[in-house]
Amino acid sequence: MRQLAVQFLDQGFHRVLFDAMPMPVFVVDKNVSIFDYNTAAAQLLGKDKTLVLRRRGGDVLKCVYSTEGPRGCGTAPACRDCAVRKSVRMAARGRRVVRRLAQMELIRNGKAAKVNLRVSCQPFNYGRSSFILLVLEGLND
């Protein structure tokens, strides 16, 4: 029993658990810049993390509005109404968001497509930094 308890504290276990989640999960900051993501998200984004990490979610997910702003995701007028961005902002202020209905317009197969989502966000601190766990249910449908 003690051996099992020690394994749960091992970082490798937490990575396996993170990757076992069947829906796309991201670790983001208050600007929706991606710091990590699980295997379900990698299936959508590709496995080359250098093309994803430290970039904003809308840029990586190919939100139609990310090309309308001068600096990409978060800078177009439509970004003020983005339910994902609003949820992350709420979490950054310490509020947990659970399964909030949202719709994103993403480029899929070269065309704009509306995607219905359930957004959940949970703020957390690691070291001296603040992050948000962002879960996007329905993104891989």
C-alpha positions as CSV (number, residue, x, y, z in Angstrom):
1,M,0.0,0.0,0.0
2,R,2.8,2.5,0.9
3,Q,4.5,1.7,-2.4
4,L,1.4,2.6,-4.3
5,A,1.0,5.9,-2.4
6,V,4.6,6.9,-3.3
7,Q,3.9,6.2,-7.0
8,F,1.0,8.6,-6.9
9,L,3.4,11.4,-5.9
10,D,5.7,10.6,-8.8
11,Q,5.5,13.2,-11.6
12,G,5.5,10.4,-14.2
13,F,2.1,9.2,-12.8
14,H,0.6,12.7,-13.2
15,R,1.8,13.0,-16.8
16,V,0.2,9.6,-17.6
17,L,-3.0,10.7,-15.9
18,F,-3.0,14.0,-17.8
19,D,-2.6,12.2,-21.1
20,A,-5.2,9.6,-20.2
21,M,-8.0,12.2,-20.1
22,P,-10.2,11.6,-23.2
23,M,-10.9,15.3,-23.9
24,P,-8.5,18.1,-25.0
25,V,-6.9,19.6,-21.9
26,F,-4.6,22.6,-21.9
27,V,-2.5,24.4,-19.3
28,V,-2.7,28.1,-20.2
29,D,-2.0,31.5,-18.7
30,K,-4.5,34.4,-18.4
31,N,-3.8,35.4,-22.1
32,V,-4.7,31.8,-23.2
33,S,-1.1,31.1,-24.1
34,I,-0.5,27.4,-24.1
35,F,2.1,26.0,-21.7
36,D,1.2,22.3,-22.0
37,Y,-1.5,20.0,-23.4
38,N,-2.5,16.4,-23.3
39,T,-2.6,13.6,-25.9
40,A,-6.2,14.3,-26.8
41,A,-5.3,17.9,-27.6
42,A,-2.1,16.7,-29.5
43,Q,-4.3,14.6,-31.8
44,L,-5.9,17.9,-32.9
45,L,-2.9,20.1,-32.9
46,G,-0.1,17.8,-33.9
47,K,2.7,16.5,-31.8
48,D,5.3,19.2,-32.6
49,K,5.1,21.2,-29.4
50,T,7.4,23.9,-30.8
51,L,4.5,25.0,-33.1
52,V,2.1,25.1,-30.1
53,L,3.8,26.1,-26.9
54,R,3.7,29.8,-25.8
55,R,1.2,30.5,-28.6
56,R,-2.4,31.7,-28.0
57,G,-5.2,29.1,-28.2
58,G,-7.1,30.8,-31.0
59,D,-4.0,31.0,-33.1
60,V,-3.3,27.3,-32.6
61,L,-6.9,26.1,-32.9
62,K,-7.3,28.2,-36.0
63,C,-10.1,30.5,-34.8
64,V,-11.4,32.5,-37.7
65,Y,-11.0,35.7,-35.8
66,S,-7.3,35.1,-34.9
67,T,-6.3,36.5,-38.3
68,E,-8.4,39.6,-37.9
69,G,-6.5,41.2,-35.1
70,P,-3.1,42.9,-35.5
71,R,-1.4,40.4,-33.1
72,G,-3.5,37.3,-33.5
73,C,-5.8,35.6,-31.0
74,G,-7.3,38.0,-28.5
75,T,-6.7,41.2,-30.5
76,A,-9.7,41.3,-32.9
77,P,-12.9,43.1,-31.9
78,A,-14.8,39.7,-31.8
79,C,-12.4,38.4,-29.2
80,R,-14.1,40.5,-26.5
81,D,-17.1,38.1,-26.8
82,C,-15.1,34.9,-27.0
83,A,-16.6,32.5,-24.4
84,V,-13.3,30.6,-24.0
85,R,-11.3,33.8,-23.4
86,K,-14.0,35.0,-20.9
87,S,-13.9,31.7,-19.1
88,V,-10.1,31.9,-18.8
89,R,-10.3,35.5,-17.6
90,M,-12.8,34.4,-14.9
91,A,-10.5,31.6,-13.8
92,A,-7.5,34.0,-13.7
93,R,-9.5,36.0,-11.2
94,G,-9.9,32.9,-9.0
95,R,-13.3,31.6,-10.2
96,R,-13.8,28.1,-11.3
97,V,-15.8,27.6,-14.6
98,V,-17.6,24.3,-15.1
99,R,-19.0,23.2,-18.5
100,R,-19.9,26.6,-19.8
101,L,-21.5,26.4,-23.2
102,A,-19.5,28.1,-25.9
103,Q,-19.3,28.2,-29.6
104,M,-16.1,28.8,-31.6
105,E,-15.7,29.4,-35.3
106,L,-12.7,27.4,-36.5
107,I,-11.1,26.8,-39.8
108,R,-11.6,23.1,-40.5
109,N,-10.6,21.5,-43.8
110,G,-10.1,25.0,-45.3
111,K,-13.6,26.2,-44.3
112,A,-15.1,28.1,-41.4
113,A,-17.1,25.7,-39.1
114,K,-19.0,26.4,-35.9
115,V,-18.0,24.1,-33.1
116,N,-20.1,23.8,-30.0
117,L,-18.1,23.3,-26.8
118,R,-18.3,22.9,-23.1
119,V,-15.6,24.9,-21.4
120,S,-14.2,24.2,-18.0
121,C,-11.4,26.2,-16.3
122,Q,-9.7,25.7,-13.0
123,P,-7.0,28.2,-11.8
124,F,-3.9,26.8,-10.0
125,N,-0.5,28.0,-9.0
126,Y,2.8,26.2,-9.6
127,G,5.9,27.7,-8.1
128,R,5.5,31.4,-8.4
129,S,3.3,31.3,-11.5
130,S,-0.4,31.2,-12.0
131,F,-2.0,29.0,-14.6
132,I,-5.4,27.8,-15.7
133,L,-6.4,24.2,-16.6
134,L,-8.6,24.6,-19.7
135,V,-10.8,21.7,-20.8
136,L,-12.6,21.9,-24.1
137,E,-15.2,19.2,-24.4
138,G,-16.6,18.7,-27.9
139,L,-13.5,20.1,-29.7
140,N,-12.6,16.7,-31.0
141,D,-16.1,15.7,-32.2
